[in-house]
């Protein structure tokens, strides 16, 4: 039984299925977890080991190297990096993505356990942390108050407990608060007088501040637990701990007990501050939740504590954020408390979802508006409904497949908008055509759907084949971007299901033509209809009168517009313009198929250039294949290929000029129209971008000028007769190839550049401040304030930049680490973050503010200032990332310093255009006061180096002896010398060490030397490494900046010592890997598409023609890149792969119908013209709908339909945060598909005819065809 007939027979079930799928899809859309960035498996593990008081060099030998030696033998390890600083070692292990994370974690923990035997016993246990994108906070709750920081910290701890009780939250980190501790400050003189050691104090506290279970005892019928408790209930109780009980000496009074209070002071105070946090708000939320600018006089800097909230993996950020806000609203804040939320990811997700919803509505309006002119309003709405139905089915599948909604999936759906209606357009248009031809509803549905069903199946399969290789994209970037092809495949298959299963039934019910008898509604039906409308209106009016007014106004506008404008125009368009266009198209196609082979040397004249070019390409490919294997044998193919290629290009140029001359008036008018269009593009560039590159402008103006010149000459001389070519098919094909060569030449003359990921207008600007190693937090705070003064000055002098800033967050004493964290807080590091207002509210691009900030960041002695932006998209390295490796770290440091100095100078004087923010990972030397132990003298006193080091460490750095518990809170009990006994380096001279019953002065067993040690040590795969990084300034491409850097450093790199290497990694490494994969994916896509068409058509000719057209569509892509000055990057490449599938779809629909006509016995030329004219409407419709569906995303056209309904504020804007990121893909598809539509409608029929004629000629020459070839005539 015919499948369509089966669905029509069970149309009630089909309608119910449509309803069920739509409801299930809507429900899935509501409940599916939503997050900002995709959840990817990050194969990084951080091993952090603390050893307080130990310098970087000793940390490297004692901690880092033993760990690395054990880790290097683990299977699947891709790279081991380590950073060693004072008191801390961080080893980062990256695994191959093929190794499951749980297996990697298990192997890693086993090896770390083995390494523990080689680590110092007093070092802390290594902590293993698995990197995860979920480690980034989903929001930060900042608390400020006009009362003490102590009370604010306590308030923050209470709020922290409340937030951590929310089910969707994993943990909440409190930053910037004051932490209490119990300080035991030892008087060195008293300690020495009692002949006691610091270790004895520590041991006494540990032995007495504890609780030990004593077992159980049964008394009568009760069992009592025995517990020996000595835990203190108040810090003051520590003073009563007995430190020593000296034995009595005969003949002397009995000595008294020595208490802790006799040798130390117990203070319940706060730890020394290691960080500061401040916030300056330029926008605050009002009572209605709207952001309002703060008056300049009211802007104040607030000292804050911050609560960084991290969610549980898989939880819904929107639900979790709602719970957070509910908790904050219900929390009892004291008077004078301010709560400010920053970094709210839920807000970004809501914007993304709003963008999706608005883009879907905008895309549907565009699509429906186009379809109205071809199919009428009823049928247009039916086709437009394919978008939400397909998306709902897609969300159902995504939810069942365990996906979470993220910005890649959301924008994949926006990209798919135009594609989702293609299948429905072809089905409905074909059924509509048969209805217009007089068939009944059921017969038209069966015949129309059956006729194109196979083509749609093949077309959708080719689209899936185009995207399928992208699902195997390797690496973290691949995991990130793989959501794009997966989502597109799911929704495309959903659209095929909707078109083939649901739409034949829906067309039977809803599709109407002018001749259909209109059934008038009954009075009762009208009463019910208007009653429901009235009731709905009253409900809306009661809920929101603005919404009611907007709905009424919009309804009236659309009804009036449709009745008096759209409907009359659509009627004239459908009944007059479309038939006229089809007639003109048939005439054009007929002209393009004309040829005259009765003239002398007709065949050589028409095919020489094409054959020469084809053979030249083949020989050059043969040269490329043989050159690497047998260079001597490759000489002949190279010579022949070069000669043939040059002859072919020359011939095509001559024939292209001939075609332009023969085109005459048509070419002239085309040139004039193109000149106006290019002029508009250039004018727009001057208005919005301040100008255009002169080479690009010359190229853009050159094309229309050439057309005008040759078209004018042809018109004046009336050269409308054949000059060399007598076959219009050859004339057209030569002209297309000439255009291809010209476009590539133009692109070479005015390249738009190459980039990895597109640069977006940053949502945040980050200023990193680094002082010399050893700088304390107070001095670091002073440096941050000096930088802040420069920021304030810039904002004061440039109000437009100030209006861009929502708030400024200042953190002093931050962690240094990579994109996945793992660093430890360091006093000398500070960060100032300027969070920008929403894109639509910015008075100027954030990049302008960024450039101004760089200008104001004048040098501060001994302070490094780097201005960076918040990275969008998947994590990548820096555009300039240089690694220096070797054996001697001093030599590595020297080479690194010289490279950085050269790059700094080149950045300042412009020798390397676009290079900014140069930095390296070589920290300044750490001031050290080395204690050189005389082992002989120490041995005489029974002292080991470990004894001396332990005493020095406790005395100067302090040691956690125990914990003081106050309810659920724990506080450290730290033993150290009092401030006056450890306030200077000379204090070590007075330090004594207890041994064998006597106090030994440290100075008697050791000498002291003031030196400077390494600040930090970086290692890569067990070798010491230095890394120099640089960024590309806004408007500059990373690959171009890197190429200029490499050229700039080439001479210097020849002078580095043997045994030391310099390599370029970072973004360059990721760029090459990704482009290699995408090239492979493109070739595989082509192969799969070709194979699918081979199965469909059972012929090599049709797939070959379509693949040639796919390649020729690059003309449109390159022209679009030149027009919009868009660099060729990763997103453009993905757009080209997408374009290959989209172009194939339209061509399959055309060629499939052409072959059906030929199979029915239609004459070849008639079949070509009939197929073209019949498929003209669906080809144009699918092209228009795809292009218009991408317009909102590509050019950032955004209308807030929810805001329009709720507040009568459409929030119309052009440009968005995501336009720069996704726009290049849209530009590639739109420009390529626009030109490919011409190729599909004109070039494909001509090529089909040419290949058929070539086949006939070959058969005739071989004697296999005795029939007269139909080439030797004049005309059609």
KEBALUM-711676 format. One record per residue (C-alpha): x, y, z; residue in one letter. Coordinates in steps of 0.25 Angstrom, whole numbers, plus 2048, in hexadecimal, padded with zeros to 3 digits. Example, Ala and Ser with C-alpha at 12.3 -4.5 7.8 and 13.67 -1.06 7.14 Angstrom:
KEBALUM-711676
8317EE81Fa/8377FC81Ds/
***
This chain:
KEBALUM-711676
800800800x/80580E7FDx/80A814809x/803822807x/7F681A804x/7F8813811x/7FA820819x/7EE826812x/7E581A816x/7E981C824x/7E982B825x/7E282C832x/7ED824838x/7F782D831x/7F083A837x/7F1834845x/7FF830842x/80283F83Ex/7FB84384Bx/803839854x/81083D84Ex/80E84C84Fx/80A84B85Ex/815841861x/81F84A85Bx/81A856862x/81B84F86Fx/82984A86Cx/82D859869x/82885D876x/82E85287Fx/83B850877x/84785587Fx/84D86287Ax/85B86787Bx/864871875x/86F86A86Fx/86F85B86Bx/873851875x/87F84A870x/889840876x/895848879x/8A183E87Ax/8A9846884x/8AD842892x/8B384C89Cx/8BC8468A7x/8BF8518B1x/8C984E8BCx/8CC8588C8x/8D98598CFx/8D98668D7x/8E686E8D8x/8ED8678CDx/8F386E8C1x/8F086B8B2x/8FD8648AFx/8FC85B8BBx/8ED8598B8x/8F18548AAx/8FB84A8AFx/8F38458BBx/8E58458B6x/8E38488A7x/8ED83F8A1x/8EA8328A9x/8DB8348A5x/8DF836897x/8E8829896x/8DC82189Bx/8D2828892x/8D9827885x/8D7818884x/8C8818884x/8C2813877x/8BA81E86Fx/8C182A875x/8C283586Ax/8CA83F872x/8CF843880x/8D1851884x/8D5856891x/8D7863898x/8DF8648A5x/8DF8708AEx/8E28738BCx/8DB8698C5x/8D28638BAx/8D48598AFx/8C98588A4x/8CA84D89Ax/8C084D88Ex/8BE840887x/8B784087Ax/8B2832875x/8AE82E867x/89F830865x/89E821861x/8A181E870x/89481E879x/895828884x/89281E88Fx/89D81488Ax/8A7820889x/8A3825897x/8A581789Dx/8B3815896x/8B782389Ax/8B38208A9x/8BB8138A9x/8C881A8A4x/8C78258ADx/8C581B8B9x/8D28158B4x/8D98228B3x/8D58268C2x/8E181D8C7x/8EB8268C0x/8E58338C6x/8E983A8D3x/8E18348DEx/8DE8428E3x/8D88478D6x/8C98478D5x/8C283C8CDx/8C183F8BEx/8B38438BAx/8AD83E8ADx/8A38468A6x/89C843899x/89A84F890x/88B85188Cx/88485D885x/87A85C891x/88586189Ax/88286F895x/87887789Dx/86A879898x/86988689Fx/87088E8AAx/8688948B6x/8708A08BBx/86C8A68C9x/8708B48CDx/86C8BB8DAx/86E8C78E3x/8728BE8EFx/87E8B78F2x/8858AD8E9x/8848A38F5x/8758A38F5x/8748A38E6x/87D8968E5x/8748908EFx/8688948E7x/86E88E8DBx/8718818E2x/8628808E5x/85E8838D7x/8688798D2x/86286E8DAx/8548728D5x/8598728C7x/8608648C8x/85385E8CDx/84D8618BFx/84C8538B7x/8528598AAx/85E85F8B1x/86B8578B3x/8738618BBx/87486F8BFx/8828768C1x/8838828CAx/88E88C8C6x/8928998CCx/88E8968DAx/8968968E7x/8998888ECx/89B8868FBx/8A687E902x/8AC87C90Fx/8BA881910x/8C487C91Ax/8CF88791Ax/8DB881920x/8E588A929x/8F2885924x/8F988A931x/8EF88393Ax/8F0877932x/8FF877933x/8FF87A942x/8F686D944x/90086593Bx/8F4861932x/8F385F923x/8E886491Ax/8E5855916x/8E2853925x/8D785D924x/8D1857918x/8D184991Dx/8CB84E92Ax/8BF855923x/8BD84991Ax/8BD83F926x/8B484692Fx/8AA84D925x/8A3840921x/898836923x/89B827924x/89081C925x/892813932x/88980892Ex/87C804934x/8787FF942x/86B7F8946x/8647FC952x/8577F4956x/84F7F5949x/856801943x/86380293Ax/86B80E93Cx/875814932x/882819938x/888825933x/89582C937x/89383A933x/89E845934x/89984E929x/89985D92Dx/88B86492Dx/89287292Dx/89F876927x/8A387C934x/8A486E93Ax/8B086B932x/8B887493Bx/8B6869946x/8BC85E93Ex/8C8858946x/8D485993Dx/8DE853946x/8DF84D954x/8EE84E958x/8F3843961x/8F884796Fx/906849972x/90B84497Fx/90E84F988x/90685A981x/8F885E982x/8EE85697Ax/8EC85D96Cx/8DE861968x/8D785D95Cx/8D986594Fx/8CD869948x/8CB86E93Ax/8C887C940x/8D687D945x/8DC87C938x/8D288192Ex/8C588A92Cx/8B9884927x/8B188D91Dx/8A488A917x/8A589390Bx/8A58948FCx/8AF88E8F2x/8B88978EAx/8B089C8DEx/8B48968D1x/8AA89C8C8x/8A18A88C6x/8948AA8BEx/88E8B78BAx/8828BA8B0x/87E8C78A9x/8708C78A3x/86C8D0898x/85F8C9896x/8558C38A0x/8488BC8A0x/83C8C38A4x/8308BE8ABx/82A8B989Ex/8368B189Ax/83B8BB890x/8498C088Fx/84B8CF891x/8578D8890x/85D8DD89Dx/85F8EC89Dx/86E8EF89Cx/86E8F68AAx/8688EA8B1x/8728E08ABx/87A8DA8B7x/8848CF8B9x/87F8C48C2x/8878BA8CAx/8808AD8C7x/88189E8CAx/87D8958BFx/8768888BEx/8798808B2x/86E8768AFx/8718698A7x/8668608A2x/8658518A2x/86884B895x/85B84988Dx/853852895x/84A85D88Ex/85186A890x/84487288Ex/83D86A899x/84986B8A2x/84B87A8A0x/83C87C8A3x/83E8748B0x/84A87D8B3x/84288A8B1x/8378848BAx/8418818C5x/84788F8C4x/8398958C4x/83588D8D1x/84288F8D8x/8428988E4x/84C8A38E1x/8508AD8EBx/84D8BC8E8x/8588C28E0x/85B8B58D8x/85C8B68C9x/85B8AA8C0x/8618AB8B2x/8618A08A8x/86C89E89Dx/86F894893x/86188E893x/862883888x/853881889x/85188F883x/85A88B877x/85287F875x/844886876x/84A89086Bx/84E884863x/84187E864x/83A88B861x/84388D855x/83F87F850x/830881852x/83188F84Bx/83988A840x/82F87E83Ex/82488883Ex/82B892835x/83088782Bx/82288182Bx/81C88F827x/82789181Cx/824883817x/815884818x/815892811x/81D88C805x/814880804x/807888804x/80B88E7F7x/80D8807F1x/8038777F8x/7F98807FFx/7F788480Ex/7F1876812x/7FB86E80Bx/807877810x/80287681Ex/80286681Dx/810866817x/815870822x/80F86682Dx/81985C829x/824864830x/81E86383Ex/81985583Cx/827850837x/82D858843x/82485284Dx/827844848x/836847848x/83584B857x/82D83E85Ax/839836854x/84383F85Bx/83D83D868x/83C82E866x/84A82E862x/84F83486Fx/853842869x/85384F870x/85085C869x/85B865867x/85F87185Ex/865868853x/858860852x/84F86C853x/857873847x/857866840x/848866840x/84887583Bx/851870830x/84886582Cx/83B86F82Bx/83C87081Dx/83F86281Ax/83485C822x/829862818x/83085D80Cx/82A84F80Cx/81D854810x/81E85F804x/8218547FAx/81584B7FFx/80B856800x/80F85D7F3x/80E8507EBx/80184D7F1x/7FC85B7EFx/80185A7E0x/7F884E7DEx/7ED8547E5x/7EE8607DBx/7EF8567D0x/7E18517D4x/7E48447DCx/7DB8427E9x/7E18437F7x/7E48357F9x/7EA8327EBx/7F283F7EBx/7F883B7F9x/7FB82D7F4x/8018307E7x/80883D7ECx/80E8367F8x/8128297F1x/8198317E6x/8228397EEx/82382F7FAx/82F8287F5x/8368357F1x/83483A7FFx/83982E806x/84682E7FEx/84783E800x/84683D80Fx/84F83180Fx/85A839808x/858845812x/85A83B81Dx/866835816x/86C843815x/86B845824x/86D837828x/87D837827x/87D843831x/87783B83Cx/88583483Dx/88D84183Fx/89883E849x/89D845855x/89684F85Fx/892858853x/88C84C84Cx/884849858x/87F857859x/87C85984Ax/87684B848x/86984F84Ex/867857841x/86684B837x/85F842841x/85484C843x/85384F834x/852841831x/84783E83Bx/83F84A837x/841847828x/83C83982Ax/83183E832x/82D848827x/82D83C81Dx/824834826x/81B840827x/81B842818x/819833814x/81082E81Fx/80883A824x/807844818x/80083C80Ex/7F483A818x/7F584981Cx/7F584E80Dx/7E884680Bx/7E184D816x/7E785B815x/7EC85E807x/7E28667FFx/7E286C7F1x/7DA8777EBx/7D086D7E4x/7CD8667F1x/7BF8697F6x/7BF870803x/7B686A80Ex/7B0875816x/7B0873825x/7A287082Cx/79C87B835x/79F872841x/7AE87083Dx/7AF87F83Cx/7A9882849x/7B3878850x/7BF87D848x/7BC88C84Cx/7B888885Ax/7C688185Cx/7CD88D856x/7C689685Fx/7C888E86Cx/7D788D868x/7D889C866x/7D289E874x/7DC89587Ax/7E789C873x/7E28AA877x/7E18A6885x/7EF8A0885x/7F68AC87Ex/7EF8B7877x/7FB8BA86Fx/7FB8AC869x/7ED8AE865x/7EF8BB85Ex/7FB8B6857x/7F48A9852x/7E88B184Dx/7F18BB846x/7FA8B0840x/7ED8A883Cx/7E78B4835x/7F48B882Ex/7F68AA829x/7E78A9824x/7E78B681Dx/7F58B4817x/7F18A6812x/7E48AB80Dx/7E88B8806x/7F78B5803x/7FC8A7804x/7F18A07FEx/7F08A97F1x/7FF8A87F0x/7FF8997F2x/7F48977E8x/7FC8A07DDx/8098997E1x/80388B7E0x/7FA88D7D3x/8028977CCx/8118987D0x/8148897D3x/80E8857C5x/8168907BFx/82388C7C6x/82187E7C2x/81F8827B3x/82C88B7B4x/83387F7BBx/82F8757B0x/83387F7A5x/8418817ACx/8438727AEx/83F87079Fx/84987A79Bx/8548747A4x/85186779Dx/85386C78Fx/85F867787x/864867779x/86D85C775x/86C85E766x/877868765x/886864763x/88E85F76Ex/881860777x/886855781x/89485A783x/890868785x/88586578Fx/88D85B798x/89C85E797x/89D8687A3x/89485F7ACx/89C8527A8x/8A98597A9x/8A685E7B7x/8A08507BBx/8AD8497B6x/8B68547BDx/8AF8517CAx/8B08427C9x/8BF8437C5x/8C284C7D1x/8BB8437DAx/8C48387D4x/8D08407D7x/8CC8437E6x/8CA8347E8x/8D782F7E1x/8E083B7E6x/8E28357F4x/8E48277EFx/8EC8297E2x/8F08377E0x/8F78347D3x/8EB82E7CDx/8E283A7D1x/8E98437C8x/8E28407BCx/8D48417C2x/8D884E7C8x/8DC8547BAx/8D084E7B3x/8C78527BEx/8CC8607BFx/8CB8627B0x/8BD85D7AFx/8B98647BBx/8BE8717B6x/8B886F7A8x/8AA86B7AFx/8AA8787B8x/8AE8807ACx/8A387A7A3x/89987C7AEx/89D88A7B0x/89B88D7A1x/88D8867A1x/88988D7ADx/88C89B7A6x/88489579Ax/8788927A3x/8788A07AAx/8798A779Cx/86E89E797x/8658A17A3x/8658AF79Fx/85A8B77A6x/8578AC7B0x/8658AC7B5x/8658BB7B5x/8598BC7BEx/85E8B17C7x/86B8B97C9x/8638C57CCx/85A8BE7D6x/8678B77DDx/86E8C57DDx/8628CB7E5x/8628BE7EFx/8718BF7F1x/8708CE7F3x/8668CB7FEx/86F8C1804x/87B8CB804x/8728D680Ax/86D8CD815x/87B8C9818x/87F8D881Ax/8738DB822x/8748CF82Cx/8838CB82Bx/88A8D8828x/88F8D481Ax/8938C8812x/8A08C280Dx/8A58C9800x/8A88BC7FAx/89B8B67FDx/8948C37F8x/89C8C27EBx/8988B37E9x/8898B67ECx/8888C27E3x/8908BA7D8x/8868B07D5x/87A8B97D2x/8848C27CAx/8888B77C1x/87A8B37BFx/8768C17BBx/8828C27B2x/8808B67AAx/8718B77AAx/8728C57A5x/87C8C179Ax/8738B5796x/8678BE796x/86D8C978Dx/8738BF783x/8668B6784x/86F8A9786x/8648A0788x/86889577Ex/87288A780x/88188E77Fx/888881783x/87F87878Bx/872873783x/86D86C78Fx/866874799x/8688697A3x/87786A7A2x/8768797A3x/86E8787B0x/87886E7B6x/8848767B1x/87E8827B8x/87C87B7C5x/88A8767C5x/88F8847C2x/8878897CDx/88D87F7D6x/89B8827D2x/8988917D4x/8928907E1x/89E8877E6x/8A88927E0x/8A089D7E7x/8A08957F4x/8AF8947F3x/8B18A37F0x/8A88A77FCx/8A889C806x/89F89D811x/8A889581Ax/8A7888822x/8A3886830x/8A087B83Ax/89387F841x/88D88D83Ex/890898847x/88389C84Fx/8808A9856x/8858A6864x/87B8A586Fx/8868A7879x/8948AE879x/89E8A8883x/8AA8AF888x/8B58A688Ex/8BF8AD897x/8CB8A589Cx/8D68AA8A6x/8E38A58A9x/8E48978B0x/8E489A8BFx/8DB8A68BEx/8D18A68CAx/8C28A78C8x/8C28B68CDx/8CC8BA8C3x/8C48B28B8x/8B88BA8BCx/8BF8C78BBx/8C38C38ADx/8B58BF8A9x/8B08CD8AEx/8BA8D48A6x/8B58CC899x/8A78CF89Ex/8AA8DE89Ex/8AE8DD88Fx/8A18D688Cx/8988E0894x/8A08EB88Cx/89D8E587Ex/88E8E3882x/88D8F1887x/8938F787Ax/88B8ED871x/87C8ED875x/8798E386Ax/8828D9870x/87D8DC87Ex/86F8D9879x/8748CB874x/8788C7882x/86E8C088Bx/8778BE896x/8868BC89Ax/88A8B18A3x/8988B28A9x/89F8A58AFx/8AC8A68B6x/8B48998B9x/8AE8908AEx/8B28838A8x/8BB88189Cx/8B7876893x/8B2872886x/8A4872880x/8A0866888x/8A586C895x/8AF86489Ex/8B78708A3x/8BA8748B1x/8B78828B6x/8C388B8B6x/8C48988BDx/8CB89F8B2x/8C089C8A8x/8B48A58A6x/8A88A689Cx/89F8B1898x/8938AD890x/88A8B6889x/87D8B0886x/8768B687Ax/8678BA879x/85F8B286Fx/8628B2860x/8568BA85Cx/8598C5867x/8678C8864x/86A8D685Fx/8768D1857x/87D8C3855x/8848BD861x/8908BC858x/8918CC858x/8918CC867x/89B8C1867x/8A58C985Ex/8A38D5866x/8A68CD873x/8B38C886Dx/8B78D7869x/8B58DB878x/8BD8CF87Ex/8CA8D787Fx/8D58CF885x/8D78CE894x/8E58CA899x/8E68BB89Cx/8D88B9899x/8D38B188Dx/8C58B5887x/8BE8AD87Dx/8B08B0877x/8A98A4872x/89A8A186Ex/891896873x/89288A869x/886885861x/88487885Bx/88C86C85Ex/89986D865x/8A686F85Dx/8B487485Fx/8B988285Cx/8BB88684Ex/8CA888851x/8CF87D85Ax/8DE87A85Ax/8E486F862x/8F386E865x/8F986186Ax/90785C86Ex/90F85787Ax/914864881x/90986C886x/912878887x/914877878x/906875876x/90288187Ex/90C88A876x/907885869x/8F988886Ex/8FC895873x/903899866x/8F789485Ex/8ED89C867x/8F58A9866x/8F68A8857x/8E78A6856x/8E48B1860x/8EC8BA858x/8E58B584Bx/8D78B7851x/8DB8C5856x/8E18CA848x/8D78C383Fx/8E18BA839x/8D78AE83Bx/8CA8B4838x/8BF8B0842x/8C88A984Cx/8C48AD85Ax/8C48A8869x/8D28A1868x/8D5899874x/8DD88D879x/8DD883884x/8EA88688Ax/8E888C897x/8F289689Ex/8FC8918A7x/8F788E8B5x/8FE8948C1x/9048898C9x/90B8898D7x/91387C8D6x/9168748E3x/92386D8E0x/9248628EAx/93285D8EFx/92F84E8F0x/93C84B8F8x/938855903x/92A852902x/92E843904x/936846910x/92984B917x/921840912x/919848908x/9158448FAx/91184E8EEx/9038498F0x/90384D8FFx/90885B8FBx/8FF85D8EFx/8F38598F8x/8F6863903x/8F886E8F9x/8EB86B8F2x/8E386B8FFx/8EA877904x/8E88808F7x/8DD87A8EFx/8D58748FAx/8CF8668FBx/8C18618FCx/8C185A90Ax/8B285690Bx/8A485B909x/89B863911x/88C85F90Fx/881869911x/87486290Ex/87585E8FFx/8818678FCx/88F8648FDx/89B86D8FFx/8AA86B8FEx/8B386B90Bx/8C0871905x/8CD87190Dx/8D887B90Ax/8E1885910x/8DB892914x/8DC89D90Ax/8E78A4910x/8F0897910x/8EE895901x/8EC8A38FBx/8FA8A38F5x/90489A8EFx/90D89D8FAx/903896903x/9098898FEx/91688D906x/90F88C913x/90787F910x/90C873918x/909864916x/90785A922x/91084E921x/91684592Cx/91084D937x/91685A933x/91386692Ax/91C86791Ex/91C874916x/919873908x/92587C904x/92E87290Bx/92B867901x/92786F8F4x/92B87B8EDx/9218848E5x/9228898D7x/9188938D0x/91688E8C2x/90B88E8B7x/9058818B2x/8FC87D8A6x/8EE8838A7x/8E88778A0x/8EC86C897x/8E386688Cx/8E6859886x/8E0852879x/8E1843878x/8EC843883x/8F484E87Dx/8F685C882x/8EE865879x/8EC874877x/8DF879870x/8DD887869x/8CF88B865x/8C989685Dx/8BB89A859x/8B58A084Cx/8AF8AE84Ex/8A18B0849x/8A08B083Ax/8AC8A7838x/8AD898835x/8B488F83Ex/8BB887832x/8C089482Cx/8C6899839x/8CC88C83Bx/8D288C82Dx/8D889A82Fx/8DE89683Dx/8E4889836x/8EA89282Bx/8EF89C836x/8F689283Ex/8FC889833x/90A890834x/90A890843x/907881844x/91387D83Bx/91C882847x/91687A852x/91F86F858x/91F861853x/91685885Cx/90C86385Ex/8FF863855x/8F486D853x/8E786884Ex/8DA87084Ax/8CE869851x/8C186E857x/8B687384Dx/8BF870842x/8C0861846x/8B0861848x/8AE86883Bx/8B785F832x/8B0852839x/8A2858837x/8A485C828x/8AB84F825x/89F84782Bx/895851824x/89C84F816x/89B840818x/88C84181Dx/889849810x/88F83E807x/88883380Fx/87B83C80Ex/87D83D7FFx/87F82E7FEx/87382A806x/86A8347FEx/86F82F7F1x/86D8207F6x/85E8247FAx/85C82A7ECx/86281F7E5x/8588167ECx/84D81F7E9x/8508217DAx/8578157D7x/86081D7CEx/86D8247CFx/8698307C6x/85F8367CFx/8678357DCx/87383B7D5x/86B8477D0x/86684A7DEx/8738497E4x/8798527DAx/86E85C7DDx/87185A7ECx/88085E7E9x/87C86A7E1x/87386F7ECx/8808747F2x/87F8807E9x/8748857F1x/87B8827FEx/8878897FBx/8808957F5x/878896802x/88489680Ax/88A8A1802x/87D8A9802x/87C8A8811x/88B8A8814x/88989B81Cx/89689381Fx/89688481Bx/89687C828x/89087082Fx/88287582Ex/883878820x/88986A81Dx/87D864824x/87486D81Cx/87A86780Fx/878859813x/86985D817x/868863809x/86C857802x/86184F808x/85785B805x/85B85D7F7x/85A84E7F4x/84B84E7F9x/8468587EFx/84E8517E4x/8488437E7x/83A8487E7x/83D84E7D9x/8458437D3x/83B8387D9x/82F83E7D2x/8378407C5x/83B8317C5x/82C82E7C8x/8288357BBx/83382E7B3x/82E8217B8x/8208247B4x/8268277A6x/8268367A5x/83083B79Bx/83D83F7A1x/83C84E79Fx/82E84F7A2x/8308477AFx/83B8517B3x/83385D7B1x/8278577B7x/82E8527C4x/8358607C5x/8288677C4x/82085D7CDx/82A85D7D8x/82D86C7D7x/8238707E2x/8278657ECx/8368687EAx/8348777ECx/82B8757F8x/83586B7FFx/8418757FCx/839881801x/83487A80Dx/842875811x/84888380Ex/83D88B816x/83E881821x/84D884823x/84B893822x/848896830x/85488E835x/85E89382Bx/85B8A282Cx/8568A283Ax/8488A6837x/8408A4844x/8328A8848x/82E8A5856x/82089F854x/81D89C862x/8218AB866x/8188B085Bx/80C8A8861x/80F8AB86Fx/8158B986Fx/8128BE861x/8218BE860x/8268B6854x/8348B9858x/8388B9849x/8478B9847x/8518B583Cx/85D8AD841x/85F8A584Dx/86989E855x/86889184Cx/86889883Fx/87789983Ex/87988A842x/86E88483Ax/86D88E82Fx/879889826x/87287C825x/865883820x/86D88C817x/87387F810x/86587880Fx/85D88580Ax/867889800x/86B87B7FBx/85C8777FAx/8588847F3x/8628817E8x/85F8727E8x/8518757E5x/85587B7D8x/85E86F7D6x/8528667D9x/84886C7D0x/8518707C4x/85F8687C4x/85A85B7C9x/8508597BDx/85B85E7B3x/8658547B9x/85B8497B9x/85984C7AAx/86884D7A7x/86B8407AEx/8608397A6x/86583F799x/87383B79Dx/86F82D7A0x/86882C793x/87483178Cx/87D827792x/87381C78Ex/873821780x/88282177Fx/883813785x/87980E77Bx/86F80A786x/864813782x/860813774x/85581E776x/85882C771x/85D83577Cx/85484177Ex/85F84B780x/86084F771x/856859770x/853867772x/84A86B77Dx/843863788x/
***
